[in-house]
Amino acid sequence: MLSCAALIDQFLGELLVSVDKFTLRVGGVDRGKAVSFTFNGRVLQAFAGESVAAALFSQGIRTLRSSPATNLSRGMFCLMGSCQECLVWIESNKQPSCQVPVAEGLKVETLGYREVQHE
Ligand code: FES
């Protein structure tokens, strides 16, 4: 009989083996249909039902804005809508990307990208 710690190690080992090293997506999970959306004009792939933040993270995008005070990179932090660190333009609204489900054709832009595009 395995101890509780051994069971957890076994479970995590199986889980880690099936993680895609680029997207960090766990294998063996039922996902929504594949969708395309744009991020700062670049076409990206995601799965319906993921948040915009999760879709961006899976594509290696970690920086969503910079601090106005220090100019340091900022990105997803709480992933539950509280911190606002993941604020982006989604279509015509500024929204926390962790709270918006990705959808086919969605247009997502960082605050900085939108400023430059509309100067
Ligand atoms: S990560 Fe905190 S609000 Fe989105």
Boltz pocket constraint, residues with backbone or C-beta under 6 A from the ligand:
constraints:
  - pocket:
      binder: B
      contacts: [[A, 53], [A, 75], [A, 76], [A, 77], [A, 78], [A, 79], [A, 80], [A, 81], [A, 82], [A, 83], [A, 84], [A, 85], [A, 86], [A, 87], [A, 96], [A, 97], [A, 98], [A, 99]]
      max_distance: 6.0
